[in-house]
Amino acid sequence: MKKLLLTFSLIGLTSIINAQWTSQGTGFSAASRGLSEVHIVDANTVWAMAYDGSGLGANVQEFTLTTNGGASWTSGTINVGNSVWELNNICPVSATTAWVSAINNITGDANNGVGYIYKTSDGGASWTQQCASCFQTAGSSFLNGVYFFNANVGVAFGDPEGTEFEIWRTTDGGTNWTRVPGASIANPLSGEYGYNNVPVAAGGVLWFPTNKGRLFRTTDQGATWTASQVTGLADFSGIDPTTGNGTRADAYFSDANTGLLLKTVIGGTTTTHTYTRTFMTTSNGGTTWGASTAFTGTRFILNYIPGTTNIVATSQAAPVGTSISYNNGVTWTDLEPAGTEQRGASAFLNGSTGWCAGFSDGDPIGTAGIFKLSGPLGIDNAATLTKFKVYPNPASSLITISTPDVETTALSVTDLTGKIVMTKSLNGIENTVDVSNLSCGAYFFELSSNNIKEVVKILKN
């Protein structure tokens, strides 16, 4: 793979203010409607898919939509032909157009796992089935999700059917679908399957995880797919349903290359679980991942501010609230003290426009159900940012640090134990740092100038 120049945006930490969320009503007439997904099309248009947050486990086929930046929300029903089928995900591309994937999840039914794709072209007022022949092989097909890169090109992906993963593709908005040839998809491992969940997408790239600890990826809008093994991960969701113990992992991406994987090992008993969390990062789209590092955050529903190394963490369990990492998960800052309002799934257009899920109060004209960001999580004005370029990463001998907008920069390099292994004063536009004497592994390069500071994780090989 071609090595890419990594650009890290530095943000003046003294200019960051606390997160400010304004509650908005999602328009549901039922109480405790949570939101499993929030998708921002633009600053005015946001879609969200609902679930039953009451704890009763009711199957919900509902969505909510705003076309005026959240001033008002309109809820609706997603009619996929059967009220007991489970919705996997929703994928909107405009104020009028969205797709959903659904599966037959009736236990014991011969068609369990068979999938359905539906499209709306009128803002959710009506839904029409597409790709009626897709994912219809009883006992083998299992639809995991649908994703559209734009109004025309989309994919629907599922478990292996026969000897190859079943992936379908359209280039005309879903009018016609063609199954992606097995020769264009990495072969499945024995017993491998995917998960019916929200697809991971960023920078025009789409990923989906499997039970073998692999990430499938397409960089050409679904025409071809590669697979990469995450080192040290056997399964993205290896949880024992009886004890609740096991390992799960969640992958997040900021763009086509920058990503983070949060791994949680659950132990203990069914009443007293223990949680051990580590994370690793990638700079090449998940082809390889850096060394595993202890995760120091206290909130675990993560999402990137697109195109940055800023990650927002929210929580629906104590301590509820919001945190942020300005350095791709290395350190965390609480933007809210532990509070009482649960913060769920989030989505961000940029550092000052975003929403996160709450729960409805049963009043369709009420003010509960979702929170809109009303204060910046980070400076989003490019004119106020200082650009540092650090490359290559990984590196074996020399690292170049370019500082075009800063005259003097202090560099401090620490290893994973926190020991400082190098300090250096950088002057001028471009500097070369010799790391050939460092042992192989991960290091944190802290770059600071005046009140600006950024930490970059570098892999030495």
Order of alpha helices (4+ residues) and beta strands (2+ residues): beta-beta-beta-beta-beta-beta-beta-beta-beta-beta-beta-beta-beta-beta-beta-beta-beta-beta-beta-beta-beta-beta-beta-beta-beta-beta-beta-beta-beta-beta-beta-beta-beta-beta-beta-beta-beta
